[in-house]
C-alpha cells in the first residue's frame, strides 16, 4: 500500500505523523493490506493564524478497479480532526468490506442481521444487551461488597423461616 501524508499550512511534527500512523494506517493494515491501494492523508489549516474551526483532515483511499473512499473532517484541533476522520474512515472501510462480502458469497439476511446488532458510535448498552456472564459477575461483586460491609441484620445467608 502506498501511503502519502501531506501537511498544508501547518507543520508536520513527528508526534502528528505517529498519531496518523496509529489511528489511520495501522487499523487499515489490519483490515486491508495489499500492494495496489493508495492512501492519501492531507492535513491542512484553512484560515492560518486566524483560528476557528479550520483544521481539516482529508483521507482518500484509492483501490484499483473499484471505488475511492473519501472522508473529510474539520475541527478546532488537528488531532481531533484526525481522530474523527479515522473513526469515520474505519466504519466506511468495514462497511465497504461488508458490501463486498454481501454481494459475492454472503447471504443478505446474515449481513443485515450482523449490521443490525452492531453498536453505533456513542451508543450505550441496555440491560437486555448484558450477557449472562456480565450479570453473574455483577451479582458476585454485589455479594462480595455485602460480605465486606454487611448492613445491620444481614448474616450473609438469606433468611430461612422455621417451619
VMD Tcl script that draws the C-alpha trace (Angstrom):
set ca {
  {0.00 0.00 0.00}
  {1.35 3.41 -0.98}
  {0.90 5.95 1.86}
  {1.21 9.68 1.34}
  {0.96 12.15 4.24}
  {0.72 15.87 3.40}
  {0.55 18.94 5.62}
  {-0.69 22.20 4.10}
  {-0.43 25.36 6.18}
  {0.82 23.61 9.30}
  {3.94 21.85 10.48}
  {4.03 18.06 10.25}
  {5.66 17.03 13.53}
  {6.83 13.55 14.46}
  {4.06 13.22 17.04}
  {1.41 14.15 14.44}
  {2.90 11.65 11.98}
  {2.85 8.91 14.65}
  {-0.72 9.83 15.62}
  {-1.86 9.48 11.99}
  {0.02 6.20 11.67}
  {-1.53 4.78 14.86}
  {-5.11 5.92 14.18}
  {-5.42 5.56 10.41}
  {-2.69 3.45 8.81}
  {-2.30 0.60 11.32}
  {-6.04 -0.14 11.68}
  {-6.32 -0.11 7.87}
  {-3.43 -2.55 7.52}
  {-5.24 -5.00 9.80}
  {-8.27 -4.96 7.51}
  {-6.92 -4.23 4.03}
  {-3.22 -4.75 3.35}
  {-2.45 -5.18 -0.33}
  {0.09 -3.71 -2.75}
  {-2.23 -1.80 -5.11}
  {-4.16 0.72 -2.99}
  {-3.07 4.30 -2.38}
  {-3.83 6.07 0.90}
  {-3.52 9.84 0.98}
  {-3.86 11.76 4.25}
  {-3.98 15.53 3.86}
  {-3.83 17.76 6.93}
  {-4.50 21.44 6.44}
  {-5.10 24.69 8.30}
  {-7.59 26.67 6.20}
  {-7.57 30.03 8.00}
  {-3.96 30.03 9.12}
  {-3.25 32.05 12.28}
  {-6.80 33.47 12.43}
  {-8.05 30.41 14.34}
  {-11.54 28.95 14.44}
  {-12.86 25.59 13.25}
  {-10.47 25.28 10.35}
  {-8.16 22.31 10.91}
  {-9.06 19.75 8.27}
  {-8.14 16.10 7.78}
  {-8.96 14.55 4.41}
  {-8.42 10.83 3.88}
  {-8.57 9.43 0.35}
  {-8.25 5.69 -0.17}
  {-7.97 4.67 -3.83}
  {-8.32 0.98 -4.55}
  {-7.55 -0.30 -8.05}
  {-10.52 -1.35 -10.19}
  {-13.07 -0.27 -7.61}
  {-14.39 2.80 -5.79}
  {-12.45 5.52 -3.99}
  {-13.30 6.21 -0.35}
  {-13.14 9.84 0.88}
  {-13.53 11.22 4.40}
  {-13.23 14.89 5.39}
  {-13.42 16.19 8.97}
  {-12.89 19.70 10.34}
  {-12.48 20.88 13.93}
  {-10.54 23.35 16.09}
  {-7.69 20.91 16.81}
  {-5.80 18.89 14.17}
  {-5.58 15.84 16.45}
  {-9.35 15.88 16.95}
  {-9.85 16.17 13.20}
  {-7.59 13.18 12.60}
  {-9.37 11.15 15.29}
  {-12.86 11.92 13.96}
  {-11.80 11.24 10.37}
  {-10.13 7.97 11.43}
  {-13.31 6.78 13.15}
  {-15.46 7.57 10.11}
  {-12.86 6.03 7.78}
  {-12.72 2.76 9.75}
  {-16.52 2.48 9.66}
  {-16.52 3.19 5.93}
  {-13.83 0.58 5.19}
  {-15.63 -2.04 7.28}
  {-18.89 -1.17 5.52}
  {-17.22 -1.47 2.13}
  {-15.73 -4.84 3.04}
  {-19.20 -5.90 4.19}
  {-20.65 -4.85 0.83}
  {-18.06 -6.96 -0.95}
  {-18.89 -9.95 1.24}
  {-22.61 -9.41 0.87}
  {-22.55 -9.17 -2.91}
  {-20.36 -12.14 -3.72}
  {-20.86 -15.00 -1.32}
  {-22.51 -13.82 1.88}
  {-26.32 -14.01 2.05}
  {-28.01 -10.65 2.52}
  {-30.07 -11.76 5.52}
  {-26.96 -12.65 7.54}
  {-25.21 -9.40 6.64}
  {-28.32 -7.37 7.52}
  {-28.64 -9.16 10.88}
  {-24.96 -8.52 11.65}
  {-25.28 -4.81 10.80}
  {-28.46 -4.52 12.89}
  {-26.71 -5.82 16.00}
  {-23.55 -3.68 15.68}
  {-23.22 -0.85 18.17}
  {-23.19 2.64 16.71}
  {-20.75 5.30 17.98}
  {-21.94 6.85 21.23}
  {-24.49 4.07 21.85}
  {-24.53 2.50 25.32}
  {-25.54 -0.99 26.34}
  {-29.06 -1.57 27.57}
  {-29.90 -4.14 30.28}
  {-31.08 -6.55 27.56}
  {-27.60 -6.43 25.95}
  {-25.80 -7.61 29.08}
  {-24.78 -11.22 28.83}
  {-25.26 -13.86 31.49}
  {-21.54 -13.74 32.37}
  {-21.62 -9.99 32.99}
  {-24.79 -10.38 35.05}
  {-23.27 -13.11 37.20}
  {-20.10 -11.04 37.62}
  {-22.16 -8.07 38.81}
  {-24.05 -10.34 41.20}
  {-20.76 -11.77 42.54}
  {-19.36 -8.28 43.08}
  {-22.54 -7.28 44.94}
  {-22.30 -10.36 47.19}
  {-18.64 -9.57 47.86}
  {-19.49 -5.99 48.78}
  {-22.22 -7.14 51.16}
  {-19.84 -9.59 52.84}
  {-17.26 -6.85 53.44}
  {-19.76 -4.24 54.70}
  {-22.93 -6.02 55.76}
  {-25.96 -3.90 56.54}
  {-27.42 -4.24 60.07}
  {-29.22 -7.56 60.49}
  {-27.58 -9.20 57.45}
  {-26.00 -12.55 58.29}
  {-24.60 -13.33 54.83}
  {-27.16 -16.01 54.08}
  {-30.74 -15.48 53.02}
  {-33.05 -15.75 55.97}
  {-34.96 -19.02 56.21}
  {-38.13 -19.34 58.16}
  {-38.50 -22.27 60.53}
  {-41.48 -24.50 59.89}
}
mol new
graphics top color blue
foreach p $ca { graphics top sphere $p radius 0.5 }
foreach p [lrange $ca 0 end-1] q [lrange $ca 1 end] { graphics top cylinder $p $q radius 0.2 }
display resetview
